[in-house]
Amino acid sequence: MSTNPCISCGACCASFRVDFARDELQSEGGCVPDGLAVELTGTLARMRGTDHAKPRCAALTGTVGVKASCGIYEWRPGPCREFGLRAPMGFGDEACTRARARHGLPPLN
């Protein structure tokens, strides 16, 4: 069994807007499936669902705080990759703590 708390969390995917460069879309030579994104400008796209009043990325599967995962993990856009790199598995990361609090989850130690 994995010790990665992100496997059962998903709070970040249901808390923040995710904007990324359009060249990350499959139709532009990237990996992000076009159907999961909304084009904003000639150079910018957004993950579908992340701009709602209660954000939830269209690629998020499962239940936040119970068992959640990214349905396009290998193809996720740059901002999602960077979020995980700022602090390994979100430990000590302020944005992770805020996202978890929004969903009634305690901070990771």
C-alpha positions as CSV (number, residue, x, y, z in Angstrom):
1,M,0.0,0.0,0.0
2,S,1.3,3.5,-0.9
3,T,2.3,5.9,1.8
4,N,1.6,8.9,-0.5
5,P,-1.2,10.9,1.2
6,C,-2.1,12.4,-2.2
7,I,-3.6,9.0,-3.2
8,S,-6.5,9.6,-0.8
9,C,-6.6,13.4,-0.8
10,G,-7.3,15.3,-4.0
11,A,-8.0,18.5,-2.2
12,C,-5.7,20.6,-4.4
13,C,-7.6,19.3,-7.5
14,A,-10.9,20.6,-5.9
15,S,-9.6,23.9,-4.6
16,F,-7.6,25.9,-7.2
17,R,-7.9,27.2,-10.8
18,V,-5.5,25.6,-13.2
19,D,-4.4,27.7,-16.1
20,F,-1.7,26.5,-18.5
21,A,-0.1,27.2,-21.8
22,R,-2.3,26.1,-24.8
23,D,0.7,24.3,-26.3
24,E,0.2,21.6,-23.6
25,L,-3.1,20.6,-25.3
26,Q,-3.0,17.4,-27.4
27,S,-4.2,19.4,-30.4
28,E,-1.2,21.6,-30.0
29,G,1.3,18.8,-29.7
30,G,1.1,18.5,-25.9
31,C,-0.4,15.8,-23.7
32,V,-3.5,17.3,-21.9
33,P,-6.7,16.0,-23.5
34,D,-8.5,18.9,-25.2
35,G,-11.9,17.8,-23.9
36,L,-10.7,18.4,-20.3
37,A,-9.7,22.0,-21.0
38,V,-11.4,25.3,-21.8
39,E,-9.5,27.6,-24.2
40,L,-9.1,31.1,-22.7
41,T,-6.9,33.0,-25.1
42,G,-4.7,32.2,-28.1
43,T,-2.0,31.1,-25.6
44,L,-3.8,30.1,-22.4
45,A,-6.2,27.2,-21.4
46,R,-7.8,26.2,-18.2
47,M,-8.6,22.7,-16.8
48,R,-12.4,22.3,-17.1
49,G,-14.2,22.6,-13.7
50,T,-11.5,24.6,-11.9
51,D,-13.1,27.9,-12.4
52,H,-16.4,27.0,-10.8
53,A,-17.6,28.5,-7.5
54,K,-16.7,25.1,-5.9
55,P,-13.7,24.1,-8.1
56,R,-13.3,20.5,-9.0
57,C,-11.0,19.5,-11.9
58,A,-12.7,17.4,-14.6
59,A,-9.8,15.0,-14.4
60,L,-10.2,14.3,-10.7
61,T,-11.7,10.9,-9.9
62,G,-13.0,9.6,-6.6
63,T,-13.9,11.3,-3.4
64,V,-11.8,14.1,-1.9
65,G,-10.3,13.0,1.4
66,V,-11.3,9.4,1.0
67,K,-9.7,8.1,-2.3
68,A,-9.0,10.5,-5.1
69,S,-6.7,10.6,-8.0
70,C,-5.9,12.3,-11.2
71,G,-7.4,10.6,-14.2
72,I,-4.7,12.0,-16.5
73,Y,-1.7,12.0,-14.1
74,E,0.9,11.2,-16.8
75,W,-0.6,13.9,-19.0
76,R,-1.4,16.6,-16.4
77,P,-0.5,20.2,-17.2
78,G,2.6,22.0,-15.9
79,P,1.0,23.8,-12.9
80,C,-0.2,20.5,-11.5
81,R,3.3,19.0,-11.9
82,E,4.8,22.1,-10.3
83,F,2.4,22.0,-7.3
84,G,3.8,18.6,-6.3
85,L,7.4,19.6,-6.8
86,R,7.2,22.6,-4.4
87,A,7.1,20.3,-1.4
88,P,7.3,16.5,-1.7
89,M,3.7,15.2,-1.4
90,G,2.6,18.6,-0.1
91,F,4.3,18.2,3.2
92,G,4.7,21.7,4.7
93,D,3.3,23.4,1.6
94,E,1.0,26.3,2.5
95,A,-1.2,25.8,-0.6
96,C,-1.7,22.1,0.2
97,T,-2.7,23.0,3.8
98,R,-5.2,25.6,2.6
99,A,-6.7,23.1,0.1
100,R,-7.0,20.4,2.7
101,A,-8.6,22.9,5.2
102,R,-11.3,23.8,2.6
103,H,-12.3,20.2,2.6
104,G,-12.2,19.7,6.4
105,L,-8.9,17.8,6.3
106,P,-6.1,18.3,8.7
107,P,-2.7,19.5,7.5
108,L,-0.1,16.9,6.6
109,N,2.9,16.6,9.0
